[in-house]
Amino acid sequence: MNLSEIAGKEIVNLVSGERLGVVGECDLIIDETTGKILALLIPKEKGFFGLKKEKSVLEVPWRSVKKIGNDMIIIEYDGVY
């Protein structure tokens, strides 16, 4: 599978039912020797009523990816966001 084939797909967590982001907004950790994807880095801004947002990143191991469909990627991740 090419990166262009997963770009633009929504990432949805099966555990929480939450939409986490879109692959185009995420970074990937890739093994330089094999070219395999190791993890997704999903950015999220946290704030209280739009005040002082702090940015955090969720690192989801690629093994947590359960299904890649036409429109979305389903992950099973119970880590803290």
MARTISE-53629 format. One record per atom (N, C-alpha, C): residue in three letters; x, y, z. Coordinates in steps of 0.001 Angstrom, whole numbers, padded with zeros to 6 digits. Example, Ala and Ser with C-alpha at 12.3 -4.5 7.8 and 13.67 -1.06 7.14 Angstrom:
MARTISE-53629
<node><res>ALA</res><xx>013190</xx><yy>-005690</yy><zz>007800</zz></node>
<node><res>ALA</res><xx>012300</xx><yy>-004500</yy><zz>007800</zz></node>
<node><res>ALA</res><xx>013200</xx><yy>-003300</yy><zz>007800</zz></node>
<node><res>SER</res><xx>012850</xx><yy>-002250</yy><zz>007080</zz></node>
<node><res>SER</res><xx>013670</xx><yy>-001060</yy><zz>007140</zz></node>
<node><res>SER</res><xx>012900</xx><yy>000030</yy><zz>007870</zz></node>
***
This chain:
MARTISE-53629
<node><res>MET</res><xx>000844</xx><yy>-001170</yy><zz>000000</zz></node>
<node><res>MET</res><xx>000000</xx><yy>000000</yy><zz>000000</zz></node>
<node><res>MET</res><xx>000892</xx><yy>001237</yy><zz>000000</zz></node>
<node><res>ASN</res><xx>000543</xx><yy>002200</yy><zz>-000812</zz></node>
<node><res>ASN</res><xx>001284</xx><yy>003457</yy><zz>-000891</zz></node>
<node><res>ASN</res><xx>000709</xx><yy>004480</yy><zz>000074</zz></node>
<node><res>LEU</res><xx>001539</xx><yy>005430</yy><zz>000461</zz></node>
<node><res>LEU</res><xx>001097</xx><yy>006504</yy><zz>001339</zz></node>
<node><res>LEU</res><xx>-000060</xx><yy>007263</yy><zz>000711</zz></node>
<node><res>SER</res><xx>-000031</xx><yy>007460</yy><zz>-000590</zz></node>
<node><res>SER</res><xx>-001099</xx><yy>008189</yy><zz>-001273</zz></node>
<node><res>SER</res><xx>-002448</xx><yy>007486</yy><zz>-001133</zz></node>
<node><res>GLU</res><xx>-002438</xx><yy>006181</yy><zz>-000898</zz></node>
<node><res>GLU</res><xx>-003683</xx><yy>005427</yy><zz>-000753</zz></node>
<node><res>GLU</res><xx>-004328</xx><yy>005617</yy><zz>000622</zz></node>
<node><res>ILE</res><xx>-003553</xx><yy>006007</yy><zz>001638</zz></node>
<node><res>ILE</res><xx>-004138</xx><yy>006224</yy><zz>002962</zz></node>
<node><res>ILE</res><xx>-004304</xx><yy>007703</yy><zz>003290</zz></node>
<node><res>ALA</res><xx>-003712</xx><yy>008577</yy><zz>002474</zz></node>
<node><res>ALA</res><xx>-003829</xx><yy>010016</yy><zz>002710</zz></node>
<node><res>ALA</res><xx>-005289</xx><yy>010443</yy><zz>002597</zz></node>
<node><res>GLY</res><xx>-005722</xx><yy>011278</yy><zz>003526</zz></node>
<node><res>GLY</res><xx>-007080</xx><yy>011802</yy><zz>003512</zz></node>
<node><res>GLY</res><xx>-008099</xx><yy>010945</yy><zz>004244</zz></node>
<node><res>LYS</res><xx>-007712</xx><yy>009782</yy><zz>004693</zz></node>
<node><res>LYS</res><xx>-008646</xx><yy>008917</yy><zz>005419</zz></node>
<node><res>LYS</res><xx>-008767</xx><yy>009359</yy><zz>006877</zz></node>
<node><res>GLU</res><xx>-009992</xx><yy>009304</yy><zz>007395</zz></node>
<node><res>GLU</res><xx>-010217</xx><yy>009628</yy><zz>008793</zz></node>
<node><res>GLU</res><xx>-009732</xx><yy>008483</yy><zz>009671</zz></node>
<node><res>ILE</res><xx>-009234</xx><yy>008827</yy><zz>010853</zz></node>
<node><res>ILE</res><xx>-008799</xx><yy>007828</yy><zz>011827</zz></node>
<node><res>ILE</res><xx>-009838</xx><yy>007796</yy><zz>012939</zz></node>
<node><res>VAL</res><xx>-010429</xx><yy>006619</yy><zz>013158</zz></node>
<node><res>VAL</res><xx>-011465</xx><yy>006455</yy><zz>014173</zz></node>
<node><res>VAL</res><xx>-011022</xx><yy>005374</yy><zz>015152</zz></node>
<node><res>ASN</res><xx>-011172</xx><yy>005684</yy><zz>016445</zz></node>
<node><res>ASN</res><xx>-010793</xx><yy>004742</yy><zz>017496</zz></node>
<node><res>ASN</res><xx>-011977</xx><yy>003844</yy><zz>017829</zz></node>
<node><res>LEU</res><xx>-011812</xx><yy>002553</yy><zz>017651</zz></node>
<node><res>LEU</res><xx>-012848</xx><yy>001571</yy><zz>017927</zz></node>
<node><res>LEU</res><xx>-013210</xx><yy>001537</yy><zz>019411</zz></node>
<node><res>VAL</res><xx>-012252</xx><yy>001784</yy><zz>020281</zz></node>
<node><res>VAL</res><xx>-012479</xx><yy>001705</yy><zz>021727</zz></node>
<node><res>VAL</res><xx>-013384</xx><yy>002842</yy><zz>022207</zz></node>
<node><res>SER</res><xx>-013089</xx><yy>004072</yy><zz>021788</zz></node>
<node><res>SER</res><xx>-013852</xx><yy>005228</yy><zz>022268</zz></node>
<node><res>SER</res><xx>-014900</xx><yy>005728</yy><zz>021278</zz></node>
<node><res>GLY</res><xx>-014811</xx><yy>005295</yy><zz>020017</zz></node>
<node><res>GLY</res><xx>-015720</xx><yy>005793</yy><zz>018987</zz></node>
<node><res>GLY</res><xx>-015388</xx><yy>007200</yy><zz>018537</zz></node>
<node><res>GLU</res><xx>-014244</xx><yy>007688</yy><zz>018946</zz></node>
<node><res>GLU</res><xx>-013844</xx><yy>009075</yy><zz>018675</zz></node>
<node><res>GLU</res><xx>-013101</xx><yy>009200</yy><zz>017352</zz></node>
<node><res>ARG</res><xx>-013403</xx><yy>010279</yy><zz>016633</zz></node>
<node><res>ARG</res><xx>-012649</xx><yy>010625</yy><zz>015432</zz></node>
<node><res>ARG</res><xx>-011386</xx><yy>011330</yy><zz>015897</zz></node>
<node><res>LEU</res><xx>-010230</xx><yy>010787</yy><zz>015524</zz></node>
<node><res>LEU</res><xx>-008968</xx><yy>011326</yy><zz>016024</zz></node>
<node><res>LEU</res><xx>-008281</xx><yy>012286</yy><zz>015058</zz></node>
<node><res>GLY</res><xx>-008600</xx><yy>012188</yy><zz>013797</zz></node>
<node><res>GLY</res><xx>-007949</xx><yy>013063</yy><zz>012834</zz></node>
<node><res>GLY</res><xx>-007973</xx><yy>012457</yy><zz>011450</zz></node>
<node><res>VAL</res><xx>-007196</xx><yy>013069</yy><zz>010580</zz></node>
<node><res>VAL</res><xx>-007086</xx><yy>012637</yy><zz>009195</zz></node>
<node><res>VAL</res><xx>-005623</xx><yy>012350</yy><zz>008920</zz></node>
<node><res>VAL</res><xx>-005353</xx><yy>011322</yy><zz>008138</zz></node>
<node><res>VAL</res><xx>-003972</xx><yy>010921</yy><zz>007879</zz></node>
<node><res>VAL</res><xx>-003151</xx><yy>012080</yy><zz>007309</zz></node>
<node><res>GLY</res><xx>-003716</xx><yy>012957</yy><zz>006522</zz></node>
<node><res>GLY</res><xx>-002981</xx><yy>014093</yy><zz>005974</zz></node>
<node><res>GLY</res><xx>-002499</xx><yy>015071</yy><zz>007037</zz></node>
<node><res>GLU</res><xx>-003159</xx><yy>015071</yy><zz>008206</zz></node>
<node><res>GLU</res><xx>-002776</xx><yy>015955</yy><zz>009307</zz></node>
<node><res>GLU</res><xx>-001794</xx><yy>015286</yy><zz>010259</zz></node>
<node><res>CYS</res><xx>-001555</xx><yy>014003</yy><zz>010063</zz></node>
<node><res>CYS</res><xx>-000714</xx><yy>013217</yy><zz>010963</zz></node>
<node><res>CYS</res><xx>000686</xx><yy>013046</yy><zz>010393</zz></node>
<node><res>ASP</res><xx>001584</xx><yy>012667</yy><zz>011269</zz></node>
<node><res>ASP</res><xx>002921</xx><yy>012264</yy><zz>010859</zz></node>
<node><res>ASP</res><xx>003029</xx><yy>010756</yy><zz>011044</zz></node>
<node><res>LEU</res><xx>004000</xx><yy>010181</yy><zz>010366</zz></node>
<node><res>LEU</res><xx>004248</xx><yy>008752</yy><zz>010479</zz></node>
<node><res>LEU</res><xx>005662</xx><yy>008524</yy><zz>010973</zz></node>
<node><res>ILE</res><xx>005855</xx><yy>007504</yy><zz>011786</zz></node>
<node><res>ILE</res><xx>007192</xx><yy>007057</yy><zz>012138</zz></node>
<node><res>ILE</res><xx>007465</xx><yy>005847</yy><zz>011256</zz></node>
<node><res>ILE</res><xx>008508</xx><yy>005935</yy><zz>010458</zz></node>
<node><res>ILE</res><xx>008825</xx><yy>004901</yy><zz>009484</zz></node>
<node><res>ILE</res><xx>010198</xx><yy>004325</yy><zz>009771</zz></node>
<node><res>ASP</res><xx>010313</xx><yy>003006</yy><zz>009728</zz></node>
<node><res>ASP</res><xx>011599</xx><yy>002331</yy><zz>009877</zz></node>
<node><res>ASP</res><xx>012425</xx><yy>002621</yy><zz>008626</zz></node>
<node><res>GLU</res><xx>013558</xx><yy>003249</yy><zz>008802</zz></node>
<node><res>GLU</res><xx>014385</xx><yy>003672</yy><zz>007670</zz></node>
<node><res>GLU</res><xx>014953</xx><yy>002510</yy><zz>006878</zz></node>
<node><res>THR</res><xx>015176</xx><yy>001385</yy><zz>007528</zz></node>
<node><res>THR</res><xx>015783</xx><yy>000258</yy><zz>006822</zz></node>
<node><res>THR</res><xx>014768</xx><yy>-000573</yy><zz>006048</zz></node>
<node><res>THR</res><xx>013564</xx><yy>-000742</yy><zz>006611</zz></node>
<node><res>THR</res><xx>012561</xx><yy>-001577</yy><zz>005957</zz></node>
<node><res>THR</res><xx>011499</xx><yy>-000787</yy><zz>005208</zz></node>
<node><res>GLY</res><xx>011312</xx><yy>000482</yy><zz>005593</zz></node>
<node><res>GLY</res><xx>010270</xx><yy>001304</yy><zz>004982</zz></node>
<node><res>GLY</res><xx>008890</xx><yy>001050</yy><zz>005565</zz></node>
<node><res>LYS</res><xx>008808</xx><yy>000234</yy><zz>006614</zz></node>
<node><res>LYS</res><xx>007527</xx><yy>-000074</yy><zz>007230</zz></node>
<node><res>LYS</res><xx>007107</xx><yy>001030</yy><zz>008191</zz></node>
<node><res>ILE</res><xx>005789</xx><yy>001250</yy><zz>008277</zz></node>
<node><res>ILE</res><xx>005246</xx><yy>002241</yy><zz>009214</zz></node>
<node><res>ILE</res><xx>005267</xx><yy>001631</yy><zz>010613</zz></node>
<node><res>LEU</res><xx>005815</xx><yy>002369</yy><zz>011573</zz></node>
<node><res>LEU</res><xx>005880</xx><yy>001911</yy><zz>012956</zz></node>
<node><res>LEU</res><xx>004761</xx><yy>002506</yy><zz>013805</zz></node>
<node><res>ALA</res><xx>004408</xx><yy>003769</yy><zz>013529</zz></node>
<node><res>ALA</res><xx>003394</xx><yy>004430</yy><zz>014346</zz></node>
<node><res>ALA</res><xx>002811</xx><yy>005631</yy><zz>013616</zz></node>
<node><res>LEU</res><xx>001608</xx><yy>006008</yy><zz>014039</zz></node>
<node><res>LEU</res><xx>000969</xx><yy>007251</yy><zz>013601</zz></node>
<node><res>LEU</res><xx>001145</xx><yy>008267</yy><zz>014706</zz></node>
<node><res>LEU</res><xx>001483</xx><yy>009491</yy><zz>014362</zz></node>
<node><res>LEU</res><xx>001556</xx><yy>010591</yy><zz>015321</zz></node>
<node><res>LEU</res><xx>000382</xx><yy>011518</yy><zz>015031</zz></node>
<node><res>ILE</res><xx>-000602</xx><yy>011502</yy><zz>015913</zz></node>
<node><res>ILE</res><xx>-001839</xx><yy>012240</yy><zz>015692</zz></node>
<node><res>ILE</res><xx>-001842</xx><yy>013481</yy><zz>016572</zz></node>
<node><res>PRO</res><xx>-001834</xx><yy>014685</yy><zz>015965</zz></node>
<node><res>PRO</res><xx>-001829</xx><yy>015919</yy><zz>016760</zz></node>
<node><res>PRO</res><xx>-003220</xx><yy>016235</yy><zz>017313</zz></node>
<node><res>LYS</res><xx>-003245</xx><yy>016866</yy><zz>018466</zz></node>
<node><res>LYS</res><xx>-004501</xx><yy>017322</yy><zz>019046</zz></node>
<node><res>LYS</res><xx>-004231</xx><yy>018571</yy><zz>019873</zz></node>
<node><res>GLU</res><xx>-005108</xx><yy>019555</yy><zz>019693</zz></node>
<node><res>GLU</res><xx>-005007</xx><yy>020764</yy><zz>020501</zz></node>
<node><res>GLU</res><xx>-006015</xx><yy>020657</yy><zz>021627</zz></node>
<node><res>LYS</res><xx>-005544</xx><yy>020910</yy><zz>022833</zz></node>
<node><res>LYS</res><xx>-006424</xx><yy>020871</yy><zz>023997</zz></node>
<node><res>LYS</res><xx>-006567</xx><yy>022284</yy><zz>024522</zz></node>
<node><res>GLY</res><xx>-007787</xx><yy>022664</yy><zz>024826</zz></node>
<node><res>GLY</res><xx>-008027</xx><yy>023991</yy><zz>025366</zz></node>
<node><res>GLY</res><xx>-009328</xx><yy>024021</yy><zz>026141</zz></node>
<node><res>PHE</res><xx>-009538</xx><yy>025089</yy><zz>026862</zz></node>
<node><res>PHE</res><xx>-010742</xx><yy>025249</yy><zz>027664</zz></node>
<node><res>PHE</res><xx>-011501</xx><yy>026451</yy><zz>027137</zz></node>
<node><res>PHE</res><xx>-012623</xx><yy>026210</yy><zz>026490</zz></node>
<node><res>PHE</res><xx>-013440</xx><yy>027254</yy><zz>025887</zz></node>
<node><res>PHE</res><xx>-012646</xx><yy>028148</yy><zz>024946</zz></node>
<node><res>GLY</res><xx>-011756</xx><yy>027545</yy><zz>024190</zz></node>
<node><res>GLY</res><xx>-010993</xx><yy>028293</yy><zz>023200</zz></node>
<node><res>GLY</res><xx>-009839</xx><yy>029105</yy><zz>023777</zz></node>
<node><res>LEU</res><xx>-009577</xx><yy>028972</yy><zz>025060</zz></node>
<node><res>LEU</res><xx>-008496</xx><yy>029715</yy><zz>025688</zz></node>
<node><res>LEU</res><xx>-007232</xx><yy>028874</yy><zz>025738</zz></node>
<node><res>LYS</res><xx>-006109</xx><yy>029483</yy><zz>025556</zz></node>
<node><res>LYS</res><xx>-004789</xx><yy>028892</yy><zz>025674</zz></node>
<node><res>LYS</res><xx>-004749</xx><yy>027403</yy><zz>025311</zz></node>
<node><res>LYS</res><xx>-004615</xx><yy>027164</yy><zz>024050</zz></node>
<node><res>LYS</res><xx>-004560</xx><yy>025783</yy><zz>023582</zz></node>
<node><res>LYS</res><xx>-003142</xx><yy>025258</yy><zz>023689</zz></node>
<node><res>GLU</res><xx>-003011</xx><yy>024058</yy><zz>024181</zz></node>
<node><res>GLU</res><xx>-001708</xx><yy>023402</yy><zz>024200</zz></node>
<node><res>GLU</res><xx>-001765</xx><yy>022223</yy><zz>023247</zz></node>
<node><res>LYS</res><xx>-000701</xx><yy>022035</yy><zz>022533</zz></node>
<node><res>LYS</res><xx>-000666</xx><yy>020967</yy><zz>021546</zz></node>
<node><res>LYS</res><xx>-000070</xx><yy>019710</yy><zz>022170</zz></node>
<node><res>SER</res><xx>-000691</xx><yy>018598</yy><zz>021857</zz></node>
<node><res>SER</res><xx>-000172</xx><yy>017315</yy><zz>022295</zz></node>
<node><res>SER</res><xx>-000209</xx><yy>016366</yy><zz>021100</zz></node>
<node><res>VAL</res><xx>000511</xx><yy>015289</yy><zz>021212</zz></node>
<node><res>VAL</res><xx>000589</xx><yy>014316</yy><zz>020127</zz></node>
<node><res>VAL</res><xx>000331</xx><yy>012934</yy><zz>020706</zz></node>
<node><res>LEU</res><xx>-000524</xx><yy>012197</yy><zz>020028</zz></node>
<node><res>LEU</res><xx>-000806</xx><yy>010818</yy><zz>020399</zz></node>
<node><res>LEU</res><xx>-000011</xx><yy>009913</yy><zz>019469</zz></node>
<node><res>GLU</res><xx>000825</xx><yy>009058</yy><zz>020031</zz></node>
<node><res>GLU</res><xx>001592</xx><yy>008099</yy><zz>019234</zz></node>
<node><res>GLU</res><xx>000887</xx><yy>006752</yy><zz>019284</zz></node>
<node><res>VAL</res><xx>000320</xx><yy>006363</yy><zz>018159</zz></node>
<node><res>VAL</res><xx>-000429</xx><yy>005114</yy><zz>018058</zz></node>
<node><res>VAL</res><xx>000408</xx><yy>004093</yy><zz>017295</zz></node>
<node><res>PRO</res><xx>000771</xx><yy>002986</yy><zz>017921</zz></node>
<node><res>PRO</res><xx>001551</xx><yy>001957</yy><zz>017222</zz></node>
<node><res>PRO</res><xx>000782</xx><yy>001424</yy><zz>016013</zz></node>
<node><res>TRP</res><xx>001491</xx><yy>001152</yy><zz>014945</zz></node>
<node><res>TRP</res><xx>000854</xx><yy>000673</yy><zz>013721</zz></node>
<node><res>TRP</res><xx>000109</xx><yy>-000652</yy><zz>013956</zz></node>
<node><res>ARG</res><xx>000541</xx><yy>-001440</yy><zz>014927</zz></node>
<node><res>ARG</res><xx>-000141</xx><yy>-002698</yy><zz>015226</zz></node>
<node><res>ARG</res><xx>-001556</xx><yy>-002458</yy><zz>015760</zz></node>
<node><res>SER</res><xx>-001868</xx><yy>-001226</yy><zz>016164</zz></node>
<node><res>SER</res><xx>-003208</xx><yy>-000887</yy><zz>016638</zz></node>
<node><res>SER</res><xx>-004183</xx><yy>-000650</yy><zz>015490</zz></node>
<node><res>VAL</res><xx>-003667</xx><yy>-000531</yy><zz>014271</zz></node>
<node><res>VAL</res><xx>-004530</xx><yy>-000355</yy><zz>013102</zz></node>
<node><res>VAL</res><xx>-005203</xx><yy>-001695</yy><zz>012818</zz></node>
<node><res>LYS</res><xx>-006530</xx><yy>-001698</yy><zz>012845</zz></node>
<node><res>LYS</res><xx>-007285</xx><yy>-002939</yy><zz>012667</zz></node>
<node><res>LYS</res><xx>-007863</xx><yy>-003078</yy><zz>011267</zz></node>
<node><res>LYS</res><xx>-008238</xx><yy>-001958</yy><zz>010635</zz></node>
<node><res>LYS</res><xx>-008867</xx><yy>-002035</yy><zz>009320</zz></node>
<node><res>LYS</res><xx>-008642</xx><yy>-000729</yy><zz>008573</zz></node>
<node><res>ILE</res><xx>-008284</xx><yy>-000844</yy><zz>007299</zz></node>
<node><res>ILE</res><xx>-008171</xx><yy>000324</yy><zz>006435</zz></node>
<node><res>ILE</res><xx>-009248</xx><yy>000176</yy><zz>005374</zz></node>
<node><res>GLY</res><xx>-010255</xx><yy>001050</yy><zz>005443</zz></node>
<node><res>GLY</res><xx>-011364</xx><yy>001008</yy><zz>004495</zz></node>
<node><res>GLY</res><xx>-011222</xx><yy>002081</yy><zz>003437</zz></node>
<node><res>ASN</res><xx>-012285</xx><yy>002258</yy><zz>002654</zz></node>
<node><res>ASN</res><xx>-012268</xx><yy>003264</yy><zz>001587</zz></node>
<node><res>ASN</res><xx>-012185</xx><yy>004681</yy><zz>002126</zz></node>
<node><res>ASP</res><xx>-012855</xx><yy>004942</yy><zz>003270</zz></node>
<node><res>ASP</res><xx>-012937</xx><yy>006297</yy><zz>003796</zz></node>
<node><res>ASP</res><xx>-012242</xx><yy>006499</yy><zz>005125</zz></node>
<node><res>MET</res><xx>-011972</xx><yy>005428</yy><zz>005844</zz></node>
<node><res>MET</res><xx>-011410</xx><yy>005605</yy><zz>007175</zz></node>
<node><res>MET</res><xx>-010469</xx><yy>004472</yy><zz>007564</zz></node>
<node><res>ILE</res><xx>-009713</xx><yy>004763</yy><zz>008611</zz></node>
<node><res>ILE</res><xx>-008820</xx><yy>003792</yy><zz>009225</zz></node>
<node><res>ILE</res><xx>-009341</xx><yy>003559</yy><zz>010638</zz></node>
<node><res>ILE</res><xx>-009610</xx><yy>002306</yy><zz>010957</zz></node>
<node><res>ILE</res><xx>-010103</xx><yy>001944</yy><zz>012288</zz></node>
<node><res>ILE</res><xx>-008923</xx><yy>001462</yy><zz>013113</zz></node>
<node><res>ILE</res><xx>-008749</xx><yy>002102</yy><zz>014281</zz></node>
<node><res>ILE</res><xx>-007697</xx><yy>001660</yy><zz>015195</zz></node>
<node><res>ILE</res><xx>-008338</xx><yy>001167</yy><zz>016485</zz></node>
<node><res>GLU</res><xx>-007636</xx><yy>000320</yy><zz>017190</zz></node>
<node><res>GLU</res><xx>-008067</xx><yy>-000125</yy><zz>018506</zz></node>
<node><res>GLU</res><xx>-006984</xx><yy>000291</yy><zz>019483</zz></node>
<node><res>TYR</res><xx>-007221</xx><yy>001434</yy><zz>020140</zz></node>
<node><res>TYR</res><xx>-006207</xx><yy>002017</yy><zz>021018</zz></node>
<node><res>TYR</res><xx>-006861</xx><yy>002485</yy><zz>022304</zz></node>
<node><res>ASP</res><xx>-006411</xx><yy>001953</yy><zz>023424</zz></node>
<node><res>ASP</res><xx>-007004</xx><yy>002330</yy><zz>024707</zz></node>
<node><res>ASP</res><xx>-006068</xx><yy>003191</yy><zz>025539</zz></node>
<node><res>GLY</res><xx>-005023</xx><yy>003733</yy><zz>024913</zz></node>
<node><res>GLY</res><xx>-004100</xx><yy>004620</yy><zz>025607</zz></node>
<node><res>GLY</res><xx>-004749</xx><yy>005961</yy><zz>025891</zz></node>
<node><res>VAL</res><xx>-004157</xx><yy>006719</yy><zz>026770</zz></node>
<node><res>VAL</res><xx>-004674</xx><yy>008030</yy><zz>027143</zz></node>
<node><res>VAL</res><xx>-004353</xx><yy>009035</yy><zz>026051</zz></node>
<node><res>TYR</res><xx>-005337</xx><yy>009846</yy><zz>025728</zz></node>
<node><res>TYR</res><xx>-005163</xx><yy>010863</yy><zz>024698</zz></node>
<node><res>TYR</res><xx>-004901</xx><yy>012164</yy><zz>025363</zz></node>
***
